[in-house]
Structures are given as C-alpha cells and as structure tokens.
Amino acid sequence: GNPIQSNPMSVAMVCPTTTSWRPAKARAVVSSDQKRGLRLRFAGGNGGYVVGRERGVKAQKMDDDIARFISERENCDIASQKSSGSSQWASFRTYETADGSRKFFVKLSRKDDAMFRGEKAGLDALRRASTESDMVIPKVYYAGGVPDGCRDGNSMIVMEYLNFGARGDQEEFGLALAKMHNTEIDGVQEFGFEVNNTIGETPQKNIPMMKDWETFWVESRLLPQLKMTRDSELQRLGDEVIEKRVPEMFKGLEIKPSILHGDLWSGNIGTVDGKPSIFDPAVYYGHHEADFGMSWCAGFSPAFYEAYWSVIKKDEGGFEERKVMYQLYHILNHYNMFGGGYRSQAMGMLKQLL
C-alpha cells in the first residue's frame, strides 16, 4: 500500500485500475465488477466495460426467452440483441425494437436476484430525487428472476439503454449532486434504506433504519466491515476510533438524511446528452458528506467542490477528519474484497484518526 503522507488527514490511496483498455466513442454504465482487476476495454452505450475474460469466466450465449419477456412486458417488438460484454459475475446485453425506437440494457447473472433488486430500488429512489437536479438516472423496467426457459442465468435487471458520453463539466456535476443531496424525500426521517443492498459484492446493511446517524454509521457501516476483516489489530484500532473519536466528529452537527449514491467514483459517473449522470449505485439515506467516501477514486476538481458548497454549506469544523472516516469504510471494503495493500492503508487511517 502507499505510505501515509505527512499531513495527518491526508492519505495516499490506490484507485482500482484496469490493466488494459481502449476507448470507444461512447462511455457506458460500468458494473462494480470493474474493480476486480479484470482486463477491460470500453464499449459504447450501457454495454460498459467488456471484460477480457479471466480464469473460469465465460461469456453467456444469447437467449430469445429474454427478448420475448421484454416484448411482452413492455408491449414492444424486440427484433435484435447483441452481447455488450461480461464480467466476473454477469453478462451484459442490448436489445432493440424493430423500428429502432427503443433499446434496453440487460445484466444477467447466475446469482440470486437480491443484488439486482437492491440496484433497482436504489436507481428508482435516485430518479425520484433527481427531478430538480438535472441528474440523469437510468430507468429500470424489471429486476428479478429470469423468465421460464432461460438457462443462461438466475437473475436479471432490465433498464433503459442510455448512450453515455465522457465525464462532463465538474461544476455542473457538483451542482447536480448537491441539489440531489439537498432534496427532501417524503416520509424519510431515518438513516438507512428500504432494502439491504451491496457495495461492490459486499453486503451493505441498511435495515433497520435508524434515527441517529452516528449509531447507524457505526453499527451498519464501520462494525460490519471491521468484522469481515477477521483481523484483530484492525478491529482493536477500529473499536478505539469508534469509542474515542467518532462521537467528537459529529458533535454539534445537524445531520438530515440525504439520498446518497453510495459508491461515487469515476467509473460510476458520466453524461447523457451533456447532462451529468450517475449509475451502479449502493443507495442509502445518510449524511451528505458520506458520498465523498470514494473521492480518492473520483477525481473531483476544485470547481466541483466550489459548486457543491455553493448549494450545501460546508461544515468546516472536523470536515477533513470526517472525510477520512468516510473513506475508511470504502478502504475496509476494498480490503475485504481484494486484500493486499488496502490493509496498510486502513491501518494508517485508523492510526491517524486516533
């Protein structure tokens, strides 16, 4: 792992990268599988990253049962389908109607449907919260089991095909994100989400929802990740941070539940017709600052932050410390998924916070 820098709140961290890729004309929805170190290259539209297949990963063949399912469910005539790549746990497909007026993007997996149902719930919630923010969120038509007769998987998610462009103006993105975070969600007064979901492939606990943010952050975010490490030293330091430092970080703050993307890094940010767009979320309601937890892998510019803070006033007191604490959750998750140098980064962050 990279060494901790001299600034006590500045941590050098490694963003997951690909080993080989080549750009195409359009950028795409990216599965969180990109973070698994697979060899990837760009494909246009929602096709996302096409994986250079590693050991044991096979692209799944096409299946007309899904085309018939979409045709009947959406009252349209699917006439063509093509593979849009595959990843460690899913294959991607694009379906188009005979007249070319509608296109659908499908992710298909051998896993059960819990992950896709969680993704749908999150995307639906983001769409509802983004009507005033100019943030483009893919519309989901279905998430659940595959149709009868389909032998190429156990679950799938069907959403609108969006032709994603390269990442756009950072000021516009900062404004759109802040407006989304600032949106009051009817009936939401607690932290968490209506369903548990995943962060990468790691289960993310959202239930039960809680009225107190500090309690939720500790019990549903930090402690589960620390427990998954099975590392006594990480757990000992984590317990110290939770007991001695976390209460101080939130003292005096008035925190309301904001809808969060939950995994906001550069691979999940793009544009559609010039408007900012986010996708592949790990949604929950939480402190708006928590969405900066992946900022070490997001490339946010000064213009982004200036625009964001023009809408939501920055809580200066303790912000940098909280930022490291929010990043810690993701570093622990990366250690639990990938191992390696993420352990030393997590250790360094915990020691800094103490």
N, C-alpha and C positions, 0 to 999 in steps of 0.2 A: 504494500500500500504506500501511498505518498506520505511524506512526513508532514507533521503539523507545523504550520508556519508560526512565526514569532508572535503575530497578533493573536491574543488568546481567544478571540472569537472568529478566527479565520482558519478554515480547514481546507487543505488541498485534497480534492476527491476526484476519483476517476469516473468519468461518464462511460457507460457501456457503449462500445463501438462495434462496428462491423469490420470484418476482415477484407471484404471485397464488395464493391457495388459499382453500378454505373447509372447515371441519371437518365430518365426518360423525360418526355415533355410535361407530364403531369405528376404531381405528388399525390400520395394516397393515404387512406386510412391505414394505420400501422397497428398490428397486433402487438400486445405487450411481449410476445414471443421474440421480438427483435432483440430484447435484452439478454437472450440466452447465448450470445456469442456465436450464433449460426452465421453462415456465409450468406449475405443478402444482396439483392440488387433491386432497384426501383422498378415498379410497374405503374402504368397510368391509372388514374381513377381510384376507386376504392380498392383496387387489387392489392395495394400496399406493397410490402416487401415480398419479393419472390425468393424463396429460400433455396440456396444451394444445399441440397439435402445431405444431412449428416447420417451417421450410422443409425439404422433402424427407422428412418423417416422416409415414408413413401407418399408420393402424390396420389390422391384418390381419384379414381376414374369418374367420368360424368354419369349422371343418373337422371333419366327422364321423369322419375317419380317426383322430384323436386320441382321441375318445370310445370308438371300438371298441378301440383299443390299450389304453386304461386298463381297459375292461371285461374284456378277455381276460387281461390281465396280473394284475389284482387280483381276478379272479373275482367281479365285481360287475356291476350293470346300470346303466350311466350313462344317465340319461334327460334331463338338461338341461345346457346350457352357456351361459355368458354372458361377454362381454368384461369384463375388470376393469381396462382401461386399456392404455396403451402408453407406451413411452419411446423414446429415440433409437435404441436397438438391439434392443429386444424388445417383444413384446406379452404381456399377461397375461390368463389365462382362469381361470374357475372352472367345475368340473364337479361334478355332484351325482347320486347314485343315485336311483332311482325312489321308494324308501321314505324318502329324506332322511337315511339313517343315516350316509352317508359323503360327504365333499366333498373335492375335490382342487384344488390351485392349480398352474397350469402357466405357465411362462415359455417363450416360443418366440422363436427368433432366426434370422436369416439367416446368422449367423456359424457357424464350425465348433463342434464340441462341447467344445473344450478348456476354455472358461470354465465351462460347466455341470458338467463332470466334476470340475473343481477345486472348485467350490462344493459338490458332493455329498460329495466326500472330506472337506472341511472340516466340513460340518454333521454328517456321520457321526461324525467324531472328537470334535466338541464334545458330541454326545449321549452318547457313551461316557464322557466325562469329567465329565458333569453329573449323574450318577445320585445323588450325595450332596449336591448343591449347591442343589437346588430351582430350577435354571435351566432354563427351557423352551426347547427347541431343535426346530425343525420336522423331522419325519421325512421323508426323501427316498426315494421309491419308484423313481425312474429318472432317469438323466441320460445323454444320448447323442443319436444321430441321430433324426430324425423317422420315423414309420412310413412304409412304402411307400405311395405315392399322395398323401401330404400335400405340397401345393405352396406352403404358406404359410411355410416356413422350412426350415432345415437342421439345427437342433438344438433340444432342449428339455430342461427339467427338470420333473419331476412330484413334488410334495410334498403333505403333508397340509395341508388348509386350517385355519388357526388364526384365531380371531376375536380380534384383538389389541385390548387396551384401552390407554388413555393410560398414559404412563410412571408407574410406581408409586412406592412408598416407597424413597427413596435409601439408607436404612440397610440394608434388605433386599437391595437390589441390590448394595451394597458387600460384604455378607457372602457372597452367592451367587457373585459374581465371584472373591473371594478364595479361597473353597473350590474353585472350578473351577481356578484357577491353582495351588492347592496340591495338586491331585490328582496322584498318581504314576501315570504312564502306563506300563503294562507294556511292556518292551522298548525304551522310548525313552530313550536316553542321549546323544543328539546334538541339535544345533540345526538347524532346517530343517523340512521336511515331506516326505511320501511323493511328492507331485507338486508341480510348479510351478503357481502359480495367478495371480490378478490382484488388484491393488489399484486399485479403480475399473476403468478399462480398461487400465491399465498392467501389463505382465507383471511378476510378482513371482517372483524366483528363490529356490527352496527346495532345489534339488538342485545339487551334492552336499550332504548333511547333514554337519555339522562338529562336532568335539568341543569346539572353543574358541569361546566366544560372541563375543569381540572380533573374531576373524578372520571369523566368519560375518557379524557386523553390518557390518563394513567391506566385505567382498567381495561380499556378497549383498544389501545394503541401500543403504548410502551411495554406493559407487562406481557401481553401475548407474544410480542416479538422477542423480548428477552428470554422468555420461557422456551421458545422454539430453538434458541441457540444451543441449549444444553451446555452452556459454558458458565462455570461457577464464577469466574472472575468478572465476566461481563455482567452477570446477574448481580453480583455483590456491588459493583460500581453503579449499576442501574438503580438498585434499591436505595443507595445513598443519594443519588441525584433526585429521585422521586421524593425522598423524605426531607432532604435539606434544601434543595434548590427549586423544585417545581412550584411549590406554594409561593415563593418570592417572585417568580416570573409573572404570575397572574395577579399579584396584589394591586388593587386599585383599578383594574381594568373592567370595563363593562363590555362583556362579550355576548353578542347575539348569534344565533345560528344562521350562518350564511351557507348557501349551497356551494359545495366545492367539487371541482373536477376530481381531485384526489390523487392524480398521477400526472401532474402537469409538467412534462418535459418536452424537449424539442420534437421528439418523434410523434407526439400527440397534438401538435399544433400545425395548422396550415391555413389556407384561404380557399374560399369558394366565390368565384366572380369578384375577387378583390376584397371580400369581407372576411374578417377573422373567423376561424373555425377551430373547434376542439373536438376530440373523439377518443375512443378507447379509454373510458373513464373508470374511476374507482370511487363513485359518488357517495358523499355523506354530507350532513349538515354540521358545520363546525366553525371554529374561529377562522376568519378570512385569511389570516397570516399563515395558516397551516398549508394553504395552497402554494406557498413558496418553498415547501419542503423538498421539492425536486429542482430548485432553482440552480443548483450546482450542475445540472444537466439540461438547462433550459435556455441559456444564453440571453437572459433578459438584459436589455440595454438601459442606460440612464434615462432615455426617452420613455421607455416602458414604465419605469418606476415613477417618473415625474407625472406622467398622465394618470397612473393608478392613484397616487396620493392626492391628486387634484380632486378626486371624487370621494375617496375614503381617507380621512386624515390619518397620518402616520402616528402611531403611539410610540414616541421616541424612547421613553423610559423602558429599558430592557429589551428593545426590539431585536438587537443583534444576538443577544443571548437566546431569546425565544426562537430565532431563526435557526440557530444551531440545534436547538432541542427538536424543532420540527424536522430538520434534516436527518437527525439521528434515527427517527422512525424509519426512514427510507434506507438509510445505510444499514441498519439492522436487517431490514427486509432483504436487501441485496446480499448481505452475508448469509442469510438463511437460504436464499436461492442459489447463490453462486460460490460462497465460501471465499477463500483466498484473502487478498489484501483488504477486503472490507472489514475484517475483524480488527486490524490495527487502526483503521480509520474510526471505527466505533469506539475502541478503547481510548483513542486520543480525544474524541469529542466528549466522552463521559468525564475524563480527567479535566478537561477544560471547564466543563460546567460545574465541577466541584471547586 
